[in-house]
Amino acid sequence: MNSILPVGLDATFPLRREEPITIHTILNLFEKGSPDLLAYLAPALDFRIDHYRDETDVSWQIARNLQEMGCMLQRLAQEVFPKGTKILGLDSRALGDGWFVTRFKQRFYYPVRESDCESLTYILSHEAGGRLDFFRETVTTVEPAS
């Protein structure tokens, strides 16, 4: 297996939220509600959010370019995160060749459930030249906040 990792990155150890990899930069900017996150996305983007065992229609949570991403982010802000989000946990593992798997836990007010919720998701992403070009998020849980 060809496993080329940037210097200092080891797939056996989690990379904490503060590590300056592109997926962390994007999620930290997402928490701030900053449109600057678009600067870290490649023009040709393959982005999708899926939900595990959930009936919620997420078919619109797809983007193939920056224009679609901007529209999707606006809809997410209105329908899913009207009060923003708070990162409770964020760490990643480098898989090599620009690939990362990320564990992401957040708390947010969810209008669909009319309550504060916590969510655990896993993200598979790819970055090249400091820009994210592939993103697959699987939302595994959306539970009432404790």
C-alpha positions as CSV (number, residue, x, y, z in Angstrom):
1,M,0.0,0.0,0.0
2,N,1.3,3.4,-0.9
3,S,1.0,5.6,2.2
4,I,2.5,9.0,1.7
5,L,1.8,11.1,4.7
6,P,2.9,14.7,5.2
7,V,5.9,15.0,7.6
8,G,4.8,14.6,11.2
9,L,1.5,13.0,10.4
10,D,1.0,9.4,11.5
11,A,-2.2,7.4,10.8
12,T,-2.0,5.7,14.1
13,F,-2.5,8.9,16.2
14,P,-5.4,11.2,16.1
15,L,-4.8,14.8,14.9
16,R,-6.4,17.2,17.3
17,R,-8.7,20.1,16.3
18,E,-5.8,22.5,16.3
19,E,-3.8,20.7,13.6
20,P,-3.8,22.8,10.5
21,I,-5.2,20.3,8.1
22,T,-7.8,21.5,5.6
23,I,-10.8,19.6,7.0
24,H,-10.1,21.1,10.5
25,T,-9.8,24.6,9.1
26,I,-13.1,24.2,7.3
27,L,-15.0,22.8,10.3
28,N,-13.6,25.5,12.6
29,L,-14.7,28.2,10.2
30,F,-18.1,26.4,9.9
31,E,-18.5,26.7,13.7
32,K,-17.8,30.5,13.4
33,G,-20.3,30.8,10.6
34,S,-17.6,32.2,8.4
35,P,-18.0,32.2,4.6
36,D,-14.2,32.1,4.4
37,L,-14.4,28.3,4.5
38,L,-15.3,28.5,0.7
39,A,-11.6,29.5,0.1
40,Y,-10.5,26.1,1.3
41,L,-12.7,24.2,-1.2
42,A,-11.6,23.1,-4.6
43,P,-13.7,24.5,-7.6
44,A,-14.5,20.9,-8.6
45,L,-15.9,19.5,-5.5
46,D,-17.5,16.2,-4.6
47,F,-19.5,16.9,-1.4
48,R,-22.3,15.0,0.2
49,I,-23.9,14.5,3.7
50,D,-25.7,11.3,4.5
51,H,-27.7,10.2,7.5
52,Y,-27.5,6.7,9.0
53,R,-30.9,5.2,9.8
54,D,-32.8,8.6,9.7
55,E,-35.9,9.4,7.7
56,T,-34.9,13.1,7.2
57,D,-34.6,14.1,3.6
58,V,-31.0,15.1,3.0
59,S,-31.0,14.6,-0.8
60,W,-30.3,18.3,-1.2
61,Q,-27.1,18.2,0.9
62,I,-24.9,17.7,-2.2
63,A,-22.5,20.0,-4.0
64,R,-20.4,19.5,-7.1
65,N,-18.9,23.0,-7.3
66,L,-18.5,26.2,-5.3
67,Q,-21.8,27.8,-6.5
68,E,-23.8,24.7,-5.4
69,M,-21.8,24.7,-2.1
70,G,-22.7,28.3,-1.4
71,C,-26.4,27.5,-1.9
72,M,-26.3,24.4,0.2
73,L,-24.6,26.3,3.0
74,Q,-27.3,28.9,3.0
75,R,-30.0,26.3,3.2
76,L,-28.1,24.4,6.0
77,A,-27.9,27.7,7.9
78,Q,-31.7,28.2,7.7
79,E,-33.0,24.7,8.0
80,V,-30.4,22.8,10.2
81,F,-28.2,25.4,12.0
82,P,-30.3,28.6,12.5
83,K,-28.5,29.2,15.8
84,G,-25.1,28.0,14.6
85,T,-23.2,25.0,16.0
86,K,-20.7,24.3,18.8
87,I,-17.9,21.8,18.2
88,L,-17.7,19.4,21.1
89,G,-15.1,17.1,19.6
90,L,-13.0,17.1,16.5
91,D,-10.1,14.8,15.6
92,S,-8.9,13.2,12.4
93,R,-6.6,10.4,11.3
94,A,-4.3,10.8,8.2
95,L,-4.8,7.9,5.8
96,G,-2.2,8.9,3.3
97,D,-2.2,10.6,-0.1
98,G,-4.3,13.5,1.2
99,W,-7.1,11.4,2.7
100,F,-8.4,11.8,6.2
101,V,-11.1,10.3,8.3
102,T,-12.6,12.7,10.9
103,R,-14.7,12.2,14.0
104,F,-16.9,15.3,14.5
105,K,-19.3,15.9,17.5
106,Q,-21.4,19.0,17.6
107,R,-24.3,20.7,19.5
108,F,-26.9,22.8,17.8
109,Y,-30.5,23.8,17.9
110,Y,-32.3,21.6,15.4
111,P,-35.6,23.0,14.1
112,V,-36.7,19.6,12.8
113,R,-36.8,18.3,16.4
114,E,-37.5,21.7,17.9
115,S,-34.7,21.2,20.5
116,D,-31.0,21.4,21.2
117,C,-29.3,18.3,19.8
118,E,-25.9,16.6,19.7
119,S,-24.7,14.8,16.7
120,L,-21.8,12.5,16.0
121,T,-20.6,12.3,12.4
122,Y,-17.7,10.6,10.5
123,I,-16.2,12.4,7.6
124,L,-14.0,10.9,4.8
125,S,-12.2,13.8,3.0
126,H,-9.5,14.4,0.5
127,E,-7.4,17.5,0.2
128,A,-4.9,18.6,-2.4
129,G,-3.0,21.9,-2.5
130,G,-4.6,23.1,0.7
131,R,-8.1,22.7,-0.7
132,L,-10.8,20.0,0.0
133,D,-12.0,18.3,-3.2
134,F,-13.9,15.3,-1.6
135,F,-16.2,15.2,1.4
136,R,-18.5,12.4,2.6
137,E,-20.1,13.0,6.0
138,T,-22.2,10.3,7.6
139,V,-24.3,11.6,10.4
140,T,-24.6,8.6,12.8
141,T,-26.7,10.2,15.6
142,V,-28.8,13.2,16.3
143,E,-29.9,13.0,19.9
144,P,-31.4,15.5,22.4
145,A,-28.6,17.4,24.1
146,S,-27.7,16.2,27.5
